[in-house]
Amino acid sequence: MRSPVLDPSQAPLPLRGHAIDLVVAGGWRLPVRVGEATVAGDVELEPLAHGAGMPGGVLRCPAALEWRSARGLVRREGELTLRDGRLVLVAADEAVIMQRRNFARVRCAVRVAVVGMGAGEELITRTVDLSVGGMLVEHAALLTIEERVRFSILLPDHGELQGEGEIVRATPFGHRAVQFDPMPRSDEQRLARYVMAQEREGRSSAAYA
């Protein structure tokens, strides 16, 4: 069963003519307007920047449309190409809501460094579980509830992610739960992609962040 955050039936579609973001693999971002829907799943896009075309002169590349709704960030992925001189998102998937607080918490053991913002030594440990909103780390009994921390997570195939947060929970086993401060949008999306990839592999916890 799919997580509620991935339920496309609850994701509002952007209206034709509205300005939204086109995001291409590698971080290239372009404001566009939604044009005609051509064949099933294909969406024509009108760049708002004069003379905008394909990044780096490539012919096709993975891309996504992103826009804000009352339910959170919505994303629709596909492949970007040029068709008769116009940008088209080909074979676009159904839109999914990427609402931060509803992302599944996934069980994973990735390397993380945590250090208190006051006096304290850097703690090198691993995550027990991870979500877009926070993480549970093991062997962290020296960290206290409400302590402010900086962290650096090494996400396999997604690079290093740095941020700040607060210790909000302790377990009898010496684990500590870190609630993340708001991150830059690009970092949050990178973390979201990793979490969703782990969820697709069946590592979702019964709890949600």
HUKA-V587680 format. One record per run of one state. SS is the DSSP state (H for helix, E for strand, L for the rest). FROM is the first residue (numbers start at 1). TO is the last residue. Records with the same first field share a line. If there is no record, write none. Layout:
SS = FROM-TO + FROM-TO
//
This chain:
L = 1-3 + 7-7 + 11-18 + 25-27 + 38-42 + 48-54 + 58-59 + 70-71 + 84-85 + 91-95 + 99-99 + 103-103 + 108-110 + 117-122 + 131-133 + 138-147 + 156-158 + 171-175 + 181-184 + 201-203 + 209-209
H = 4-6 + 8-10 + 55-57 + 100-102 + 185-200
E = 19-24 + 28-37 + 43-47 + 60-69 + 72-83 + 86-90 + 96-98 + 104-107 + 111-116 + 123-130 + 134-137 + 148-155 + 159-170 + 176-180 + 204-208
//
